[in-house]
Amino acid sequence: MQWLRRSIGSSSDEGGPSHGRQYPIFNVHSDMHNPQFKLGMEFKSHDTCRDSVKEYAIKWGKHITFTKNDKQKVRVECKVGCL
């Protein structure tokens, strides 16, 4: 199944072509046990995104820090020596 993210203010009901971009959607039920991320990936909620990144860090032994988060974006940095 593919999902389409629409730009703010656009709608396929407006009669014009949709210029939305397709992004992968994170599935909590199938992806949480082995999180794999792709550029532009969408999450159901901010908490789901944070939880999946934490799960990834635990699984692979990475030391991470969440920085400059807001309602639309989550930024994660790897601490020194985690690569």
Secondary structure by P-SEA (a helix, b strand, c coil): cbbbbbcccccccccccccbbbbbbbbccccccbbbbccccccccaaaaaaaaaaaaaaabbbbbbccccccbbbbbbccccc
